[in-house]
Amino acid sequence: MELPRQQVLPRRLRDHEPGAAAHLFETTGTAHLMGSCPTGFSPDDSVVDADGRAWSCDNLWICDGSIMPTGGGVNLSLTIMANAARIADRIRALATRSEVARAA
């Protein structure tokens, strides 16, 4: 008798069977949550500025897909990574000039 899949996977993980974790999440695609922290020119219409810095919280930068305005017809993984790298460079530049507030 074959065990149901939901019973087989925990057994594989428990026994450290190679490759068992590959079956933990099975999906035919991926998703990026976008638009929940929009970028803008003022706190009245956005959560972050063009550098991904939150208007309402010092030293909080957001650099994931949530700052993207909307999803397009293509996967935005590379765009999200490029934007995160751009924001990281901006944080480094601000820190070099001591323009980043230090935590108390």
N, C-alpha and C positions, 0 to 999 in steps of 0.2 A: 504494500500500500504506500502510495506517495503522499508525503506530508504537504499541506497547503503552503504556499509560498511564504506567508507571514510567519510560519513556524520554522521554515528552513533557514531564512536569512539570519535570525538571531543565533541559531545554532552555528552557522558558518562563522559569524563574527566572534562568538564565544570561543570557538575552536581555532580562531586565527587562520582560517582557511585563506590562502592567497587569493586576492581578487574579490573577496566577499564584499568589500566596501564599494566596489564599482557598481554593485546592484542596489545600493542603498537608495539612490535617487534615479529613477528612470523617467526621462522626459524626452520629448521629441524636439524641444526648443529651449530657448532661454528668454529671460525678460529682464529689462532694466526699468525700475520704477522712475518715472520722469515727471518733472513739473511740480513736485511737492514743495520745493524750495526755490522758487523762480529767481532768476537774476534780473536786476533792474537798476534804475538810476536813483531811487529814493526808497526809504523804508515804507512809504505809503503804498507802493505797488510791487514790492519784492521782499525777499528774505535776505538775499545777499547782494553785494555790489559786483562789479565786473570781475573782481579778483577772487570772488567766492567767499569774501569776508562777511560774516553775519552782521547785520545792522544793529541787532539788539544784544549781542553778547561779545565782549572783548575776547580777542584771541580765539575765535571760533571761525574756522574756514571750512567750507563744505565743497568737496571736489568730486562728488560722484554724479550719477545720472540724474539725481533729483534737481540739479540746477539747470538741466536742459529744458528748454521750453516745451518740447513735445517730441514724440518719437517720429522718426521718418520711415521711409520704406526700406531702409537698410539697417543692419545691426550697427549700433553706435559704440561698440566696445572700444575701437581705436580712438574715436573722437573723445570719449570719456577719459581714456588714459592720457591722451595728449593734453586735455584741459587740466587734468590733475597734475601733470608735469609742469605745465605753465604756472599753475597756482603755487606749486612747491617752489619754483624759481622766484616767484614774487615774494613768498614768505621769507626765503633766504635773503633776498635783497633788502627787505624791510628790517630783518634782524641784524644784518651787517651794519645798517645805519642806525641801529638802536631805536627803531620806530615800532617795535613790537613790545607791547606792555608785558612786563614780567609778572608772573603769578606771585601773589603775596605769601 
